[in-house]
């Protein structure tokens, strides 16, 4: 019984191994130049945007509604301009 199972699994394994060898040998990778559709920017333009977007206004309050960690609890409300500064930094 064990000998029969071994013969059957051997007979099935051989064609599978051959198929894997055939399929594995035919794969090749080709790199194509893809246009990103984005405008090219100079280092100076990038630096100007970074300086503009990463400028942090220290006088800007973080919250328009102060959060509370005691009852009644409140998550507070972030200042829109503060959120815009974070978004600009993430976009950069």
Secondary structure, DSSP 8 states (H G I E B T S, - for coil): -HHHHHHHHHHHHHHHHHHHHHHHHT-----------S----HHHHHHHHHHHS---TTS-SEEE--BSSSS-B--EE-HHHHHHHHHHHH-
